[in-house]
């Protein structure tokens, strides 16, 4: 028996079954040298491969939004021009030129601080494989052969590219394991959408398994046991039955509202990063999208996305959501960089040129996004939300540009939502202190507890030396949240929360008692959060708020929580 522990997990569920090991096809670029007379032929090879890859991705994108992002990468002008330039100026063959360009792009993604963006390096690798497959006449090899799976298995691989899973039937899977990747990889995202237990980034996985091994895995706890003893096997079976019963109970709440025992109603929404996530969120009982992170559309690209590119994404997203969709405008800077734009050196980027500050300086880029959002609003209910606001002036300036874009669309006769609500993130001490005045001009608030905690406590949440000091249960953070909710309600606007705190089972009762209107979280956390809310008494929690806010230490807060 062998046991492996995985620290970071993104899904839950227990799986017991035999392992099937997938070995992906390898595509090595030709290193054959070319002469000047060969250049036209190599350019033609690349052109034909591009057409073939894009046609394939167009078909895949109809079934899965992930491949819509891949299509944009494959069609990208910068990628195309860079390959053509290598062929013409360096006199290298099309395969090697493509491999060099995509290899450089992969390295750029891998060096990014943001984990989600680091995971996008595998998407670039996927595009490279498909191009090479087309140029080598091995396009069929680019599709994983799943015909060997005759009964449901736990699928294991060194890594799985999105195209590897394109034709995979979820009914064939008990669970998924990969040695590479992280919790924001597309494999992890797809597994969560399918409701399949998955563990990614399992170090030494391939050295410890063989085809047909019996495996027990607990995705929630990050536990993997290979060739378990009978005692361990029975323990996992009991835990699996218990987990399935709990899921059955949560399923019974699927169509019930997030309402407390004494009738107080709140809204449970989802935090998402793309249009595909919106559709998946609805399967988890989301009542809308409280945070659509539009920056991922920029960060996954090789250029600032055009109005049309953004419009198509936002339109798809709102069409995938039967309820309200809240799009946060570009929130880059800090730990979120763009490989095609130089932010310049900053001593402290978290306190520097980021989020709304960039948008208000680069107004052409900002207006391109606002126009796309307004146009998508003609196809469903959308709210626009501005990040990192610290003053009334900033909000008014952003709102003025939104009005300017609306007037332009009017003159051009382009349909848009003329009544779109505009709100803001509350994530700085300044916005907390100015909450009353900001509530006079904003249509809604959404509290971003991740940054708010960091800024209020002056703690870099990514610094391991002081990570224990980063705690949203700090009395200062709780009092700030309470003040914002009270300020918003005094001016009749709704207050939501889209930070990690909103899905914390211990925090939910307190936030309900404070009167928080909207809880936005990872879609997978919604069913359990609803169960917590439906077991609460709003009256009781509302009465407990005063005592908790009077606490002067985190320890006292934790003791006072129910």
ZIGIQUI-V395801 format. One record per helix or strand. SS is the DSSP state (A for helix, B for strand). FROM is the first residue (numbers start at 1). TO is the last residue. Records with the same first field share a line. If there is no record, write none. Layout:
# ZIGIQUI-V395801
SS = FROM-TO, FROM-TO
This chain:
# ZIGIQUI-V395801
B = 2-5, 14-22, 33-33, 92-92, 153-157, 173-178, 197-199, 214-218, 223-226, 259-259, 265-265, 267-272, 289-293, 325-328, 333-333, 336-336, 382-386, 421-426, 444-447, 494-497, 518-521
A = 36-61, 66-75, 77-90, 94-110, 115-119, 121-135, 139-142, 162-165, 170-172, 186-194, 205-208, 230-252, 275-283, 295-299, 307-320, 349-351, 356-361, 363-379, 392-412, 429-433, 435-438, 449-457, 467-469, 475-490, 500-503, 505-514, 523-534, 538-549, 554-560
